[in-house]
Amino acid sequence: MARTTSRPLSPHLTIWKWGPHMAVSIMHRVTGNGLATVGALGLVWWLMAAAIGPEAYATFVNCATSPIGYLVMIGLSWFFFQHLCSGLRHFVLDMGAGYELRTNKSWSIGVFLAGAVLTILFWSYIFFGKAF
């Protein structure tokens, strides 16, 4: 069966006008995959270190409390909060609300802001305690 060149092709990412709703959708997938892979590897490392003994656990704690370890944990917590807020947005969309263009754009921007604010609040509480 020969394909004619006059048929329109399906829209591609280069044709669509990019908006925050597209970025939130893509970030939802990225953060979910990041949590599943990096988070699972960290959890397995922590459990294995606890099971092996005090020396292995001390090595884990030294790595986790290093600057790179804190960077990874802050990144994972941002992934968590970003994925959580995006999931709540998708939940509301699944109920049929929020499809108006202005509302969808506002909520999409709000998801990014909420993920960042929640991460900052979370780590501020960890670093500064209840005095914050």
N, C-alpha and C positions, 0 to 999 in steps of 0.2 A: 504494500500500500504506500503510494507516494505521498509525501507531505507537501502541501502547497505553501508557498511563502506568503500568501495573502492573509492567512489566518493570523489573528492576534495571538501573541504569546502571553502566558500568564505573567502577572506583574512580578517584578523582581525588586529586591531591596534598593536598587539604584533608581527605581522609578518612584517609589513612595516618598512622600515628604516626611522626613524624620521628625518625631515628636517625643516628648517625655514618656508617653505611654509605651512606645516601642522600646525605649531604653529600660524602663522598669520591667517589662516582660523578659527581655534578654538577661537583665541582671538577676531576675528571679531564678532563671535556669542556672546561671553561673554560680550564684551563691548556694543554691541547693546542691550542685555538684561539688563545690568547694567544701561545704559542710560534710558531705558524705565521704569524701576522700581524705582530706586533711584532718578533719575531726575524727574520723574513724582510726586513722593511723596514730594520731595523738592519744586517743583512748586506749588502743591496743598497747602502745609503748608504755603508757602509765600503768596499766594492769600487769603487763609482763615485768616491769621494773619492781612493782610491789610484790609480785609472786617470787621473783628471783632472790631478793634479799636486800638488806640495808645499803650495800655498796651500789647496787644497780639503781635503787631508788634515789640515793644521793646524787648519782650522775644525772638522773632524770630531772630532779629538782634544780640542779645547777644549770642544766640546759634550759629548763622552762623559765627560770628567773634571770636569765641573761638578757641583754638588750634585744637580741634576735628572737628569743623566746617570748618576751613581752610583745614584740611586734607581731609575731604569729598569733598570739592569743588575742591581741586587740583586733587584728584582722578577722579572726574567727568570730569574735563577738559582734563585729560590725556585720559580717556575713549573716549571723543569726538574726540580728535585729532587722536588717534589710529584708531578709527572706520572710521573717514574721510579718512585717508591715505590708510587704507585697502580697503575701498570702491572704491577709485580711482584706486587702483591696480586691483581690480576685474573688474572695468569698462574697463580697458585696456585689461585684459584677455578676457573679453566678446567680444571684437572687433577682437580677434584672434591673438593678439601680446603677446610676452613675455612668450611663453611656452617653450622656450629653457631652458634647465636645469640650466645653469650658469646665465642666465638673470633672471629666476624665483627666484633663490636663492638670487641673489643680490638685487632684488626688495623687497623680503620678509624681508631681514635684513634692508634694507633702510626704510621700513614701520615702524619698531620698532624704529629706530633712529630718523626718522622724527617726529613720535608721541612724543617722549621724548623731542626733541629739540623745537618743537612748544609749548609744555607745559611749558618748562623752559622760553622761550621767552615771552609767554603770562603772566606768573606770575611775571616775572621780570618787565614787563611793568606796571603791577598792583601795585607792591610794590615800584618800583623806579620811575615810571612816565616817563615823556618825557626826563628826564636827561639821561636815559639809551640809 
